[in-house]
Amino acid sequence: MGAYEELRNNIKSGDIIAFKVSKYAPFFAHILKAVLKQDIYHIGIAVWLLSEDGHRRLFIVEASKGNRIVTPLSKYKNEPLDVYPLPFDFSNISEALLDRVGSVHYAYLDLLSIYLKEKFNMNVHDFNGEVCSEMVLDMLMRGGMQIDNDLYSPFRVTQILEDNGINKKYSYTGEYNESKRISHT
């Protein structure tokens, strides 16, 4: 069994997936890493769904490319990532998470606001729509976590999780990394 298959077999619906900057990451992620010194550039929530032929497939619900979308997690199998457990039952948020797929536009200006806030400690405006970190924070709050309703980067979301005692359960180095391993933390 390969490293990705091992990781995939250990992910549950609701797990929070945090993507690390690597050579496979988009160009903007490298800029953000250089400017903010943060290695997490994207975040989403895993969900297992049944395909039309009855097979279970692993997806990630993410805010990306103009909308809230559902993407096969295998699209990211070359990228290093961390997996955090959802601190409550996925059924508490599954409907809210999936019902808005395709109907929430991406808030490009929020992305800029987040990074201005974190780099220069500026007060910023929360525009309409959502970015990946807003989507994850919204789901965490819907599930009962007490979090400030503010704009945060994906990296800061992982810090909020850890500050609340939710530690990553897996780190994955990427399918084509020489080590080809996941670590259970």
C-alpha positions as CSV (number, residue, x, y, z in Angstrom):
1,M,0.0,0.0,0.0
2,G,1.3,3.4,-0.9
3,A,1.6,6.4,1.4
4,Y,-1.4,8.2,-0.1
5,E,-3.6,5.0,0.2
6,E,-2.5,4.6,3.8
7,L,-3.4,8.3,4.5
8,R,-6.7,8.0,2.7
9,N,-7.7,4.9,4.7
10,N,-7.2,6.9,7.9
11,I,-9.1,10.0,7.0
12,K,-12.7,10.4,8.3
13,S,-15.5,12.6,7.1
14,G,-15.0,15.9,8.9
15,D,-11.2,15.7,9.2
16,I,-9.6,19.1,8.5
17,I,-7.0,19.0,5.9
18,A,-4.3,21.7,5.9
19,F,-2.0,22.0,2.9
20,K,1.6,22.9,3.2
21,V,3.6,24.9,0.7
22,S,5.7,22.6,-1.6
23,K,6.9,22.6,-5.2
24,Y,3.4,21.4,-6.1
25,A,1.7,24.4,-4.5
26,P,0.4,27.3,-6.6
27,F,2.6,30.3,-7.1
28,F,0.7,32.5,-4.7
29,A,1.4,30.1,-1.9
30,H,5.1,30.6,-2.3
31,I,4.7,34.3,-2.1
32,L,2.6,34.0,1.0
33,K,5.2,31.8,2.6
34,A,7.9,34.3,1.8
35,V,5.9,37.3,3.1
36,L,4.2,35.8,6.2
37,K,6.6,32.9,7.0
38,Q,3.6,30.5,7.1
39,D,3.9,27.0,5.6
40,I,0.1,26.3,5.5
41,Y,-1.6,27.9,2.5
42,H,-4.9,26.2,2.1
43,I,-7.4,24.3,4.3
44,G,-10.6,22.3,3.8
45,I,-12.8,19.5,5.2
46,A,-12.7,15.9,4.1
47,V,-15.9,14.0,3.2
48,W,-16.5,10.5,2.0
49,L,-19.2,10.3,-0.6
50,L,-20.7,7.4,-2.6
51,S,-20.2,7.5,-6.3
52,E,-23.0,6.5,-8.7
53,D,-21.5,3.0,-9.0
54,G,-21.6,2.6,-5.2
55,H,-17.9,3.1,-4.4
56,R,-16.8,5.3,-1.5
57,R,-14.6,8.2,-2.7
58,L,-12.7,10.7,-0.6
59,F,-13.2,14.4,-1.4
60,I,-12.3,17.7,0.2
61,V,-14.9,20.5,0.5
62,E,-13.0,23.7,-0.1
63,A,-13.4,27.4,-1.0
64,S,-11.4,27.7,-4.2
65,K,-11.7,28.8,-7.8
66,G,-14.6,31.1,-7.3
67,N,-16.9,28.9,-5.2
68,R,-17.2,26.4,-2.4
69,I,-16.4,23.2,-4.3
70,V,-16.0,19.4,-3.8
71,T,-12.7,18.1,-5.2
72,P,-11.3,14.5,-5.1
73,L,-8.6,14.6,-2.4
74,S,-6.4,12.6,-4.8
75,K,-5.9,15.8,-6.7
76,Y,-3.6,16.8,-3.9
77,K,-1.8,13.5,-3.4
78,N,1.6,15.0,-4.3
79,E,1.3,17.8,-1.7
80,P,2.3,17.6,1.9
81,L,-0.5,18.1,4.3
82,D,-1.6,17.8,7.9
83,V,-4.8,16.2,9.1
84,Y,-6.7,17.4,12.2
85,P,-9.7,15.5,13.7
86,L,-13.0,17.3,13.8
87,P,-13.7,17.9,17.5
88,F,-17.3,16.9,17.3
89,D,-19.5,14.6,15.2
90,F,-19.5,15.3,11.5
91,S,-23.3,15.0,11.3
92,N,-23.5,18.3,13.2
93,I,-22.2,20.2,10.2
94,S,-22.5,17.9,7.2
95,E,-25.7,19.4,5.9
96,A,-24.4,23.0,6.3
97,L,-21.1,22.2,4.7
98,L,-22.5,20.4,1.6
99,D,-25.7,22.5,1.1
100,R,-23.7,25.6,0.1
101,V,-21.5,23.9,-2.4
102,G,-21.6,25.9,-5.6
103,S,-23.6,28.7,-4.0
104,V,-21.0,30.7,-2.1
105,H,-18.6,32.8,-4.1
106,Y,-15.0,33.1,-3.3
107,A,-14.0,36.3,-1.5
108,Y,-10.8,37.3,-3.2
109,L,-10.7,40.6,-1.3
110,D,-11.0,38.6,2.0
111,L,-7.8,36.8,1.0
112,L,-6.0,40.1,0.7
113,S,-7.6,41.4,3.9
114,I,-6.4,38.3,5.8
115,Y,-2.8,38.7,4.7
116,L,-2.8,42.5,5.4
117,K,-4.1,41.8,8.8
118,E,-1.6,39.2,9.6
119,K,1.4,41.0,8.1
120,F,0.7,44.5,9.2
121,N,-1.8,43.9,12.1
122,M,-4.3,46.1,10.3
123,N,-8.0,46.3,10.9
124,V,-9.6,44.9,7.8
125,H,-13.0,44.5,6.2
126,D,-14.8,41.1,5.8
127,F,-16.2,41.1,2.3
128,N,-19.1,39.0,1.0
129,G,-18.3,35.4,0.1
130,E,-15.7,33.1,1.8
131,V,-12.2,31.9,1.6
132,C,-11.1,28.4,2.7
133,S,-10.2,29.4,6.3
134,E,-13.6,31.2,6.7
135,M,-15.4,28.1,5.6
136,V,-13.6,25.9,8.1
137,L,-14.0,28.4,10.9
138,D,-17.7,28.7,10.2
139,M,-18.1,24.9,10.4
140,L,-16.1,24.8,13.6
141,M,-18.4,27.4,15.1
142,R,-21.5,25.7,13.9
143,G,-20.3,22.6,15.7
144,G,-20.0,24.4,18.9
145,M,-16.4,25.7,19.1
146,Q,-16.0,29.1,20.7
147,I,-13.9,31.1,18.2
148,D,-13.8,34.7,17.4
149,N,-15.7,35.3,14.1
150,D,-12.8,37.0,12.4
151,L,-10.6,36.6,9.3
152,Y,-7.7,34.2,9.7
153,S,-5.2,32.6,7.4
154,P,-5.3,28.8,7.0
155,F,-2.1,28.7,9.1
156,R,-3.8,30.6,11.9
157,V,-6.8,28.2,11.8
158,T,-4.4,25.3,12.5
159,Q,-3.0,27.3,15.5
160,I,-6.6,27.9,16.7
161,L,-7.2,24.1,16.5
162,E,-4.0,23.4,18.5
163,D,-4.7,26.2,21.0
164,N,-8.0,24.3,21.7
165,G,-6.3,21.0,22.2
166,I,-7.0,19.6,18.7
167,N,-3.6,18.3,17.5
168,K,-2.9,17.0,14.1
169,K,-3.3,13.2,13.8
170,Y,-1.3,12.7,10.6
171,S,1.4,14.5,8.6
172,Y,1.8,13.4,5.0
173,T,4.8,14.3,3.0
174,G,3.3,13.9,-0.4
175,E,3.2,10.9,-2.7
176,Y,6.4,11.7,-4.6
177,N,8.5,12.7,-1.7
178,E,11.4,10.4,-1.2
179,S,10.3,9.3,2.3
180,K,6.8,8.3,1.1
181,R,5.6,8.1,4.7
182,I,2.9,9.5,6.9
183,S,3.5,10.1,10.5
184,H,0.9,9.5,13.1
185,T,1.1,12.2,15.7
